Amino acid sequence: MNFEWSQDQQDFRESVRGFAERLDARPTPDGFDRDAWSACGEFGIQGLVVPEEHGGSAAGALTAAAALEALGQGWRNTGALFSLNAQMWAVQHPIARFGSDEQKARYLPGLCHGTLVGAHGASEPEAGSDVFGLRTTAKADGDDWVLSGSKTFCSNGPVADVYVILASTDPGRGSFGLSAFLVDRDTPGLVAGPPMLKAGLPGSPIGDVHLDDCRVPGSAMLGRKGAGMALFTSAMEWERSLILAPVVGAMARHLDQCVEFAKERRQFGQPIGAFQAVAHRIAQMRLRLDAGRLLLQRAAWLLDEGRPATAEGSMAKLFVSEAYLQSSLDAVQVHGGAGFLEDTGLASSVADALAARLYSGTSEMQMNVIARQLGL
Amino acid sequence: MDLEARIAAAVAEESSWTGPPEGLADVRLIDDQVLDSQSLFTLVTRLEAEFGISVPDDELLPDHFETIATIAELVRAKGGS
């Protein structure tokens, strides 16, 4: 085993870190920073694992994990970081893996370069964790498909230019009757709702998407008829493996903040880091950071090797999200009252961490995946 | 036990099927709702372990799981034995 990064990877990670620190830290008032989105695209963030012929750099999952960690360490717009990942793993990945040559040529360059925003519409009011119980239908009409239904908690939904919509083309076949479609925002019958008011992840607009007799051509089907479950599970394997890479970066930043604060802040005549109650709390943060990073990097390595990472991705997602919440609470506590001030960015990370335990499958669903792989 | 029989035994144990494994030979596993998404994932995990194969998520296509015979084709194509 080799835990060293190559010099190229180290250099790239440093360049991402420098780029991240030049971005505006705070989300724009309207909730989505298109300038930052474009800048990320131009830098090469969205295209990290997309083949070069479609506008990406084909850097691989492990390098992407390192780059996204560096981005998360240097940039405090946690919502935008989430939005980027939502697009990369649940929109770009399915197009790159399942799309026709025409679909790849039409969508991937814009998505990679930041001129397009993509959203994935799977969840519905009655189909959250039980996503394959979705009710949106796609009925054949000549060469077209007509989509009807409602999606909810659609990340990037309010601002997206293109949607990957999961719908049933054969309700009698349950999850085997699901298919995916690429639907442009201006398609008649598609209505994107306003951003939901959330407790965290500012900068990431999330909303409903309604499909009312939304007609798309046959060429809009992404993958084969009935490939919806395969497409979704493949997307989730990548998403769960990598979506929290920026969170690992945030945890590293919080750790640095805590160490620095514990050395400088003096109480009872000595730095607070001299008190074991504080030092041990920070040591636990370091432990969670390293364990989470290693779990995530192992999942990324498996993806690069073309090996299954379903359970390992879920382990990374589960552990990092739970670690993020505990370490955010610890970081606030180490800082005392200062941890509750907006400038530290620590208290808001608690809300972001709550979301991390929910999106891309709740912690309970990740445990189901892990247990299933154990034959339970 | 031949490959089809071993697969039928696995499907019978991991799915909603309540009859003997031999009865699965002519059953449409998806249309007759013997397999659903949950039992499919469990079945695939078992097939991977029992036959030493790997079935990536992007190969979880209905075509591969329509019948015992199509699953056997998938396992053979991946060198399972």
Interface residues (C-beta under 8 A of the other chain):
Chain A: R97 F98 F132 G172 R173 G174 S175 F176 G177 R224 G226 A227 M229 A230 L231 T233 S234 M236 E237 G306 R307 P308 T310 R372 Q373 G375
Chain B: I30 D31 Q33 L35 D36 S37 L40 F41 T42 T45 R46 E48 A49 S54 V55 P56 D57 D58 E59 L60 L61 P62 D63 F65
